[in-house]
Amino acid sequence: MSIRPALPTQAGKQAARRRALFCGALVLSAVVLGANPPVARAAGDESGSVMAKMAATYQTAKAYEGTVTVTQSGKVSKPGPTLGKSFVLIQTQHIKFKGPNLVVKAVKFTGEGAAAGQVERGDGSVTSDGKSVYIYNIPTKQYVKRPCPPKIGLEDVVELLKKLPAQAIPGMSMLAPSKVGDRAVYVVQIKPQMPAGLTPDKQKMWQDMAAKSQAPRLMIDKQNYLLLAIDEVDNGIKTQISLSGQTLNPSLGSDQFTFVKPAGSKEYIPQKQSVTVPGVPGGVTPAPGGTGIPGLPHK
């Protein structure tokens, strides 16, 4: 289980993911707590306190602007024509948010090696003007329009934030302070915990994958508690996430959240589909793929 998005390994799955991406899944892979439930933070548990302050910082923001970049690299391990080939996969999200329900998220994918030419079909945007939500796919020049809910949370837009623990959990600890650029940061590590009840063969599989992994480290700004970076290695796949250009409560005019229909584009109306966008009822289904705690081996 990992924070990393689905990788280009099997043609059939690629096609399904691309279709889902067209339908508006322009978000990071979900990070869920899986088999490790949150536990009460003990007195003096600094890592839990830092995570709680970070969560509160984003939850209380009335407006936000920033860029999320996910860079993944490694070698394809699943059988297929790209088996053993190296890849670099980059997903960039430029985000503007203003409460209660104004959103602009522009997403771009680039790939090298085994990922070259396979991920750009997900390029697009999500725009909410307070009345409607527009999910636009650049390569097909098509968009989906859905009613806008009265409220969208920042954590629904920057989904990574919504799924990170806001308190101490098993395996969480504070490492030595460090720096991201010129910013002093807290470093919180989350070591994977083997789920209870696994059969001996699944325990062995879990341990083998754990041996090829490095626990995720979260870098959190000491001054303002903004999340600046995450890095991990999951079963040999290296993932680096950076959050840059972040501004809390910037002055954003409503005119910045207007969907301008691109020249030559047309509305796509799904047939016989029940679709949802996180935080946007009646929106579009997110792409299928691996989800889990950062750094946890796949089951």
Stockholm file with secondary structure:
# STOCKHOLM 1.0

chainA/1-299         MSIRPALPTQAGKQAARRRALFCGALVLSAVVLGANPPVARAAGDESGSVMAKMAATYQTAKAYEGTVTVTQSGKVSKPGPTLGKSFVLIQTQHIKFKGPNLVVKAVKFTGEGAAAGQVERGDGSVTSDGKSVYIYNIPTKQYVKRPCPPKIGLEDVVELLKKLPAQAIPGMSMLAPSKVGDRAVYVVQIKPQMPAGLTPDKQKMWQDMAAKSQAPRLMIDKQNYLLLAIDEVDNGIKTQISLSGQTLNPSLGSDQFTFVKPAGSKEYIPQKQSVTVPGVPGGVTPAPGGTGIPGLPHK
#=GR chainA/1-299 SS CCSCCCCSCCHHHHHHHHHHHHTTCCSCCCCCCTTCCCCCCCTTCHHHHHHHHHHHHHHTCSEEEEEEEEEEEEECCSSSTTTTCEEEEEEEEEEEEETTTEEEEEEEEEEEETTTTTSGGGCEEEEEESSEEEEEETTTTEEEEEECCSCCCHHHHSHHHHHSCSSCCTTEEEEEEEEETTEEEEEEEECCCCCTTCCHHHHHHHHHHHHTCEEEEEEEETTTCCEEEEEEEETTEEEEEEEEEEEESCCCCGGGGCCCCCTTCEECCCSSCCCCBTTBTTCCCCCCCCCCSTTCCCC
#=GC SS_cons         CCSCCCCSCCHHHHHHHHHHHHTTCCSCCCCCCTTCCCCCCCTTCHHHHHHHHHHHHHHTCSEEEEEEEEEEEEECCSSSTTTTCEEEEEEEEEEEEETTTEEEEEEEEEEEETTTTTSGGGCEEEEEESSEEEEEETTTTEEEEEECCSCCCHHHHSHHHHHSCSSCCTTEEEEEEEEETTEEEEEEEECCCCCTTCCHHHHHHHHHHHHTCEEEEEEEETTTCCEEEEEEEETTEEEEEEEEEEEESCCCCGGGGCCCCCTTCEECCCSSCCCCBTTBTTCCCCCCCCCCSTTCCCC
//
